[in-house]
Amino acid sequence: MNPRVKKVKTNSDFSLHLTFENGEEKVFDCCPYLDVGVFRELRDLNYFSKAFVQSGTVAWPHEQDFCPDTLYLESKKIKSV
């Protein structure tokens, strides 16, 4: 099982700065998902910035979320423990 998200910060380039439970910090690029189904709403930067951590993953008020494994495996490491 991959580590779960502990903290999220949104960036103006539609990426997420993630801190995982194991202390790793990574960046996840949401751009490839912004033209797909429910994620289209995230193209509004004001709405995108409302991301929050819920049950170890990142979610938004209208129930969009990413699989926590996707966030961990597809993000780029910026700091390790």
N, C-alpha and C positions, 0 to 999 in steps of 0.2 A: 504494500500500500504506500502510495506517495504521500509526502507531507501535505497538510492542508494549509489554506491561507489563514494568516493571523491578522494581517493588516493590508489595506489597499489605498493607493493614492492614484487619482486619475491625472493624466497628462493631456495637454492641448493637442497632441498629435494622435489622439485616440489610442493611446497605450495605457497600460496599467502597471504601476510600480507595486510589486507584490512582495510582502514579507511572509515567509512560510514559518510554520511552527518549529522547524529545525534551525531557524535563524538565517537561512538563505534568502537573499534578495534577488529578484528577477524582474524582467520587463516582458510583458505579454502584449503583442501587437494585435489590436482588435480589428484593424482595417480590413483584413480578408473576410471578415464576417459581416461587415456593415451593409452589404447588399443582399443578405440572406434572411428571408422570413421575419421572425420577431425581432431580429437584431437591427433591422432598418431604423427603428426608433432611436437607436444609439447614435445615429449620425448627427443628431442635435447635441452639440457640445454641452449645452446647459443640462440636458437630461443625462448625458453620459457621465457628467461630473457627480451625479447622485448615487454612484456605485457604493455599495457597502458590503461588508463581510457577513455572510449568513451560512451557518453550518459548514464552515471550512471552505467555502467557495465565494465567488463574487456574484452579486445579484443587483438588480435595479427594481424600482418601485412597481413596475408593471410585470413583474415575475420573469424577466429575462435573467438567465444565469448561464455560466459555463461549467462544464464538468470539471471538478477540481483536478483530475488527472490531466486533462487537456491543458489547464493553466500551468501545471508544473512541468509537463513534458515538452510543451511547445514554447515556453518562455526562454529568454536568454539570461543567463546568469550575470549579475553585476557585482555580487559580493557573496562570498561563501564563508562559512563558519571556520 
